[in-house]
Amino acid sequence: MKFRLEPEVRPVVTSALALSGAVGVFALAFGVLAVGAGANVWQACALSFFTFTGASQMSAMTVIGTGGSVGGALGGALLLAGRNGVYGLALSPYFNESLGKRLLAAHFVIDETTAMMTAQTNPRLQKIAFWTTAIALFSLWNLGTLLGAVLGSAIDPHTFGLDVGFTAAYVAMLFPHLKTVNGRFAAAGGALISVVLAPFVPIGLPILAAGLAIFVGLRPTDSSVTRSATASDNETVQ
Amino acid sequence: MNMSWALVIWLSIGAYAFKMLGFVVVGSRKLPDVLSRCLMLIPAALLAALVFNSSFTSGQSYAIDERAIGLGVAIIAAWRKLPLIVVVILGAATTAFLRAL
């Protein structure tokens, strides 16, 4: 990390910090919502520190909060975590470091670092973008979670509508994915499956089953939607 | 509540495994286009499922209540491109207000 900011580096660092600040506020919401759904402060913090992928953390807490089992919560959350594997594929050509450093970097392969890194044009700026975003975002994500969890412990989740707070966060996270036709089909399919199955299968399973809607991607379509384009589409908080 | 440390631990192991799988194990080998296209649709499908399932079901039965109004407000707020935290607060506050009536 170089803290001597040259003109070409400055915008990269500035946007990484701005993005991390926004994510930190989101983490505050996650902390409040997580304790509202039944986690204690340490569990909420451990999720942010060790799982460190927002949508999965929230999905798991929603299923738990609505009375689902650990298995039911894991299913959908892991499926959501699966997309980081795809980001990893996109980013790995940029990393030629030692195995140890790659294993550490892997923990930070998420929507935001992918979007920030793939937005840069030269290898040096790509590396700066990745690590600046990773460090700033990880710090603020964990700090925000802790503050939110402590704050959330003091209020009654139902009275304050926190369950719908989760839902509202998903709505905001969903919108960028509706820009493509496939995205809209997948969302409609997922919503339909999750509601139709609800009376017949255990809580949490409809969310996992909604994953079947991704096969609308098998439709022949223009292949202009590349991985990096999709990643930067998600630049809003995930 | 079924919250447990087991969930925290398994989710953390699983999430890291996915990150590492693409980044370190598979490396720069390329996935077939159609496969990565499908995988990138996971958030769209699952986020929509979470939205509708948690708004219109209660346990294993259907329910339409204050949550639906809160959802409507959140959708309008997100559609007007308000910041995420504002969307969250509007959705929660609307529901809280209706519940307090």
Interface residues (C-beta under 8 A of the other chain):
Chain A: A22 V25 F26 L28 A29 A37 G38 A39 N40 Q43 A46 L47 F50 T51 F52 T53 A55 S56 Q57 M58 S59 A60 M61 T62 I64 G65 T66 G67 G68 S69 V70 A73 L74 G76 A77 L78 L79 L80 A81 G82 R83 N84 G85 V86 Y87 G88 L89 A90 L91 S92 P93 F95 L99 R102 L103 A105 A106 H107 V109 I110 H158 T159 F160 G161 L162 D163 V164 G165 F166 T167 A168 A169 Y170 V171 A172 M173 L174 F175 H177 L178 N182 G183 R184 A186 A187 A188 G189 G190 A191 I193 S194 V195 A198 P199 F200 P202 I203 P206 I207 A210 G211 L212 A213 I214 F215 V216 G217 L218 T221 S223 V225 R227 T230 N234 T236 V237 Q238
Chain B: M1 N2 M3 S4 W5 A6 L7 V8 W10 L11 S12 G14 A15 Y16 F18 K19 M20 L21 G22 F23 V24 V26 G27 S28 R29 K30 L31 D33 V34 S36 R37 C38 L39 M40 L41 I42 P43 A44 A45 L46 L47 A48 A49 L50 V51 F52 N53 S54 S55 F56 T57 G59 Q60 S61 Y62 E66 R67 G70 L71 V73 A74 I75 A77 A78 W79 P83 L84 I85 V87 V88 I89 L90 G91 A92 A93 T94 T95 A96 F97 R99 A100
